[in-house]
Amino acid sequence: MTLPELGIGITYFPGLEPVLERHAGSIQVLEIEPQTFWTCSRDGILRIQESTLDTVRAYSFPKLIHGVGAPVGGTLPPAPAQREPMRRTIDILRPAWVSEHLSFNRIRENGREAETLFLLPPCQTREGVRAAVRSIQAMAEMVQMPLAVETPMSYLRPRRGEMEDGRFLCSVVEAADCGIVLDLHNLWVNERNGRQSVEDFLNQIPLERVWEMHVAGGEEWHGYWLDAHAGPMHEEFYELAGRMLPRIPHLRALIFEMFPSYLPVVGESFFAAEFEKLHRLWDRRGRGGARTRPPAMPPPAGETALPAPAEWECALGRVALGKAPQNDLETELSQDPGTSVMQELVKEFRAAYVMSALRLSSRLMLLSMGERKFRSLLAEYWSRTMPRSFASCEGEAFAAFLRARHLEIPWLEQVIDFDLAVLAAQIERRPQIVKFSIAPLPLLRALGSGRMPQEYEPGDYELVVTPGMEPPQPRL
């Protein structure tokens, strides 16, 4: 398979436009995470935010599509609802290839599917390989494009009898005949947290299948190194990347990843130095070469005692969501220190979803009750509900939870109505009307500025919320 050589790039997110304009000469490819600009209606229909898609399409850079909502490392194939928006995104952006994570984020429990929100490590057994291959084949049929899978990350300790990380990936990609997105930071996280070394991992995989490499910054948390996509590359990691890149014979793209929440922290100026590093790394990439066949290894001893993939997924998913263990496997997993990391990250992701969907409602509650009580309220919500895969769905569920609590916070019901109207206008693509008992604009502007209104005018008011309307951005 002949793929174009694209060069260095970054992952797109709204708000990155000034960086793309200022550093256009340093960027050669733009990677798109499509699910981040989809919305989900109450009946489960996924829709694309056309304004964001139009913004992305207008950039002249070649595009790559990197899925973040339909991982292919588990027994459940990509949800059928994702087919239409994924196909439309591909048709419009015309990427050189599509990629997804070799992880899972959905489980089946008692005949019902549930979201974990967080990408969890797959079952690394021979049956786990077969399950992943089936999911990859389903995704390949959906996208009708060259497909690559991203190297998984795990905060769990290695388990006796499981396949080594590199051997598992090798078995999957050879059987599925797909490419590899080598997320080098994932591998470094695994090594720093006690799993397989980066060197051993690379020795076990077919390096000629690596089309794309991801690099990123991270941060330490309670003795673990997190794949936080937080700011600049760590110097030790940058040196590691420089040593490893010459071994990759057919690299086509080098992508820097950063979560949008860190842009206000690091500022636009930080990108200049990172782009210089990326270009130096790109110049060290391999230049072709023979097929690299990893050494043959016997299957791990004791694998038959390991759980079936569906059992593994259900147990790990429940534990990551903080559910009380119901069997020996869940008890064992709950005792792994890495599960507490996953539990905290799931909570942080859910909190981010709530605060992005109910922006001004969250600000009003923080101002009225303080952060400690607000987090206690979130914890109660998490204990009663399962995660939703889209911020709009999580916001609607949290709003229903709040209404049932009847919190004595002035104007909360009306601000919730406004936040939900913004979501509904975007999803349904038609105006929404919100009623207020005080003049709405001073209230909304005050909350957007991070303060309670000092003066307000009582009365009967109606505010029309139109598609594309954004509330004032709270400064959290």
SULRAQUI-V901775 format. One line per field, one symbol per residue. burial: I if it has 9 or more other ideal C-beta (glycine too) atoms within 8 Angstrom, else O. A space follows every 10 residues. Layout:
burial->???
//
This chain:
burial->OOIOOIIIII IIIOOIOOII OOIOOIIOII IIIIIOIIII IOOOOIIIIO OIIOIIOOIO IIIIIIIOII IIIIIIOIOO OIIOIIIIII OOIOIIIIII IIIIIIIIIO OOOIIIIIII IIIIIIIIII IIIIIIIIII OIIOOIIIII IIIIIIOIOO IIIIIIIIII IIIOIIOIII IIIIIIIIII IOIOIIOIOI IIIIIIIIII IIIIIIIIOO IOOIIIIIII OOIOOOIIOI IIOIIOOIII IIIIIIIIII OIIOOOOOOI IIOIIOIIII IIOOIIOOOO OIOIOOOOOI OOIOOIOOII IIIIIIIIII IIOOIOOOII IOIIOIOIIO IIIIIIIOII IIIIIOIIII IIIIIIIIOO OOOIIOIIIO IIOOOOIIII IIIIIIIIIO IIIOOOOOIO IIOIIIIIII IIIIIIIOOO OIIIIIIIII OIIIIIIIOO OOIOOOOOOO IOIOIOOOOO IIOIOO
//
